[in-house]
Amino acid sequence: MAKYIKTDGSITEVHPANRKDFKLDELKKFVEGYIEIIPISVGEILVMNEEGKLLDLEFNSAASSMVENHIGLFDIIVGNVLLCKTEEVE
């Protein structure tokens, strides 16, 4: 089960439409644009908007903290993101 983390701090559990894996079009809808994938831990990824900073999307505090805590890298994550298992993305 994936978690949709919005810039307002809300986190919602979501499932792929086919109940198996998210397709590219679904991922693009969640992040509202082209996708970028960041490995967070073994078997877990963060899907975010590739052009988020260029588009001046809103800061996502929860996602930024997650990246820093899991991989020890401080980065400003912007826009809504999807946290999911690697196998949930085709």
C-alpha positions as CSV (number, residue, x, y, z in Angstrom):
1,M,0.0,0.0,0.0
2,A,1.4,3.4,-1.0
3,K,1.1,6.7,0.8
4,Y,0.2,9.9,-1.0
5,I,1.9,12.8,0.9
6,K,0.6,16.2,0.0
7,T,2.2,19.5,0.7
8,D,-0.4,20.4,3.3
9,G,0.9,17.5,5.4
10,S,-2.0,15.1,4.8
11,I,-1.1,11.5,4.1
12,T,-3.5,9.2,2.4
13,E,-3.1,5.5,1.7
14,V,-3.7,4.7,-2.0
15,H,-3.7,1.7,-4.2
16,P,-3.0,1.2,-7.9
17,A,-6.1,1.2,-10.1
18,N,-5.3,-2.4,-11.1
19,R,-4.5,-3.3,-7.4
20,K,-1.0,-4.5,-8.5
21,D,1.2,-1.7,-9.7
22,F,1.0,2.0,-10.6
23,K,1.2,2.8,-14.3
24,L,3.0,5.9,-15.6
25,D,-0.2,7.8,-16.1
26,E,-1.3,7.2,-12.5
27,L,2.1,8.4,-11.2
28,K,2.0,11.5,-13.3
29,K,-1.5,12.4,-11.9
30,F,-0.3,12.0,-8.3
31,V,2.7,14.3,-8.8
32,E,1.0,16.6,-11.4
33,G,3.7,16.2,-14.0
34,Y,6.7,14.3,-15.1
35,I,8.0,11.8,-12.5
36,E,11.3,11.4,-10.8
37,I,12.0,8.4,-8.5
38,I,14.3,8.6,-5.5
39,P,15.2,5.4,-3.7
40,I,14.5,5.8,0.1
41,S,15.3,2.4,1.5
42,V,15.6,-1.1,0.2
43,G,12.4,-1.8,-1.7
44,E,10.9,1.7,-1.1
45,I,10.8,4.7,-3.4
46,L,9.6,8.3,-3.4
47,V,7.9,9.4,-6.6
48,M,7.9,13.2,-7.1
49,N,7.5,15.8,-9.8
50,E,10.8,16.0,-11.8
51,E,10.3,19.7,-12.6
52,G,8.9,20.7,-9.2
53,K,11.5,23.2,-8.3
54,L,11.5,24.7,-11.7
55,L,7.7,25.1,-11.5
56,D,8.0,26.6,-8.0
57,L,5.8,24.0,-6.4
58,E,5.0,24.3,-2.7
59,F,7.5,22.9,-0.2
60,N,6.7,19.4,1.1
61,S,8.0,19.3,4.7
62,A,6.9,15.7,5.4
63,A,8.6,14.4,2.3
64,S,11.8,16.4,2.9
65,S,12.1,15.1,6.4
66,M,11.5,11.6,5.2
67,V,14.4,11.8,2.6
68,E,16.7,13.3,5.2
69,N,15.9,10.6,7.8
70,H,16.0,7.7,5.5
71,I,19.0,8.4,3.3
72,G,20.8,11.2,5.3
73,L,20.6,13.6,2.5
74,F,19.1,17.0,3.0
75,D,17.1,18.1,0.0
76,I,14.1,20.3,-0.4
77,I,11.2,18.2,-1.8
78,V,8.4,20.2,-3.4
79,G,5.0,19.2,-4.6
80,N,2.8,16.2,-3.7
81,V,4.7,12.8,-3.7
82,L,4.0,9.1,-3.6
83,L,5.8,6.8,-1.2
84,C,5.6,3.2,-2.3
85,K,7.3,-0.1,-2.7
86,T,9.6,-0.6,-5.7
87,E,7.4,-3.5,-7.0
88,E,4.3,-1.2,-6.9
89,V,5.7,0.8,-9.9
90,E,5.8,-0.6,-13.4
